[in-house]
Amino acid sequence: MAEVLEAAEIELDRRVIAREEQVEALAASPAGTTAEAEAERETAPSQVPVPG
């Protein structure tokens, strides 16, 4: 079980790094401002109303 968790953490780290590199590359491009804003919106957590 620990091996599965470790493999999942490694994969998650790789994806986070890839995402950061993608955002940096888009920011460096002329259309980067729009693309960066869209990327941030996609990764922002959605707010779910809590029943009260």
C-alpha positions as CSV (number, residue, x, y, z in Angstrom):
1,M,0.0,0.0,0.0
2,A,2.8,2.4,0.8
3,E,4.4,1.8,-2.6
4,V,1.1,2.8,-4.3
5,L,0.9,6.0,-2.3
6,E,4.5,6.9,-3.0
7,A,4.0,6.3,-6.7
8,A,1.0,8.5,-6.7
9,E,2.9,11.3,-4.8
10,I,5.7,11.1,-7.4
11,E,3.2,11.4,-10.2
12,L,1.5,14.3,-8.6
13,D,4.8,16.1,-8.1
14,R,5.6,15.6,-11.8
15,R,2.2,17.0,-12.9
16,V,2.6,20.0,-10.6
17,I,6.1,20.7,-12.1
18,A,4.8,20.3,-15.6
19,R,1.9,22.6,-14.9
20,E,4.2,25.3,-13.5
21,E,6.5,25.0,-16.5
22,Q,3.5,25.3,-18.8
23,V,2.3,28.5,-17.1
24,E,5.8,30.0,-17.2
25,A,6.1,29.2,-20.9
26,L,2.7,30.7,-21.7
27,A,3.6,33.8,-19.6
28,A,6.7,34.3,-21.8
29,S,4.7,34.2,-25.0
30,P,2.9,37.2,-26.5
31,A,-0.5,35.7,-25.7
32,G,0.8,34.7,-22.3
33,T,-1.3,37.0,-20.2
34,T,-4.6,35.6,-21.4
35,A,-3.4,32.0,-21.3
36,E,-1.9,32.4,-17.8
37,A,-5.2,33.8,-16.5
38,E,-7.1,30.9,-18.1
39,A,-4.7,28.3,-16.6
40,E,-5.1,29.9,-13.1
41,R,-8.9,29.8,-13.4
42,E,-8.7,26.1,-14.3
43,T,-6.6,25.2,-11.3
44,A,-8.5,27.4,-8.8
45,P,-10.6,25.4,-6.4
46,S,-14.3,25.8,-7.0
47,Q,-16.4,27.0,-4.1
48,V,-19.1,24.6,-3.1
49,P,-21.9,26.0,-0.9
50,V,-22.1,24.4,2.5
51,P,-25.6,23.6,3.7
52,G,-26.3,25.5,6.8
